[in-house]
Amino acid sequence: MTATDLIQRYAAGERSFKGIKLSRSYLKGVNLGATDLSDSELCLADLNHANLNGINLSRSHLIGIDLIRATLKRAQLVQANLIGANLDGANLRWADFSNATLSGASLVGTCLRSTNLTRTIFSGANLTEADLGSANLTQTNFKGANLTRANLLGANLTGADFRGAAMPDGSCPDRDEEITEDEYAWAS
């Protein structure tokens, strides 16, 4: 299947494209809302400014994908691999990224408000000015991530690992203890 085939079949009403292989595809600005692309390969694809609300990308390989300013509200990315992905300015509100890998990803200014990020790996990711307000960050790995000026107000930080991360207030915890709301003003 080509990117053109996908767009045409979507326009004709088809919504199930599970397991497709469209790495390096140009899909900038496309509307693929409420589509099942689970178990797919879209490595290095360009989906900048795309409407992907309600999309299912669970277990997909999305290494190096460009999702700049894309909208993925209520999207499912459970166990997805987004190593090195660019999600700068994307809207991921209410999405489920549980058990996903975003190591080395760029999420500058991204909206992750009320998103499920349970056991997600953000090691070495850039989350500068990201909005993680009210997100579920239970057991999330932020080792070495950049959270400068990020919003974590109301987020569930239970068991999250921030060792070596640049925190919203500029601090950099290098210890094994859990970060609590009592310790950091940015968490309350």
C-alpha positions, 0 to 999 in steps of 0.5 A, a space after each residue: 500500500 502507498 500513502 496515496 492508497 491509504 488516503 483514497 481508501 480512508 476517503 472511501 470510508 475504510 478505517 482499518 489498516 492494521 499492520 501497514 508498512 508506510 515508512 518514509 511516507 509523506 502524509 503531511 496534513 492528512 486526516 486519518 482520525 479514528 483509524 486503526 493503524 495498530 501494529 504498523 510501521 511508519 518510521 521516518 514518516 511525515 505526518 506534520 499537522 495531521 489530524 489523527 484524533 482517535 487513531 490507534 497506533 498501538 504496538 506500531 513502530 514510529 521511530 523518527 516519525 514527524 508529528 509536529 503540530 499534529 493532533 492526536 486527541 484520544 489516540 491509542 499508542 500503547 506499547 508504541 515505539 517512538 524513539 527519536 520522534 518529533 512531536 513538537 507542538 502536538 496535541 496529545 490530550 487524553 491519549 494513551 501512551 502507556 508502556 510506549 518508548 519515546 527515548 530521545 524524542 522531541 516534545 517541545 511545547 506539546 500538550 500531554 494534559 490528562 494523558 496516560 503515560 504509565 510506564 512510558 520511557 522518556 529517557 533523554 527526551 526533550 519536554 521543554 515547556 510541555 504541558 503534562 498537567 493532570 497526566 498519569 506519570 505512574 512509573 514513568 522513566 524521565 532519566 536524563 530528560 529535559 523538563 525545563 518549564 514543563 507543567 506538571 501540576 496535578 500530575 500523578 508522579 507515583 514511582 516516576 523516575 526523574 534521575 538526571 532530568 532537568 526539572 521545571 524549576 531547573 533542578 536536577 535530581 540525582 537520587 533514587 527517592 520518589 519525587 513528591 509534591 512536598 519537595 517541588 513547587 512545580 508538582 502542586 
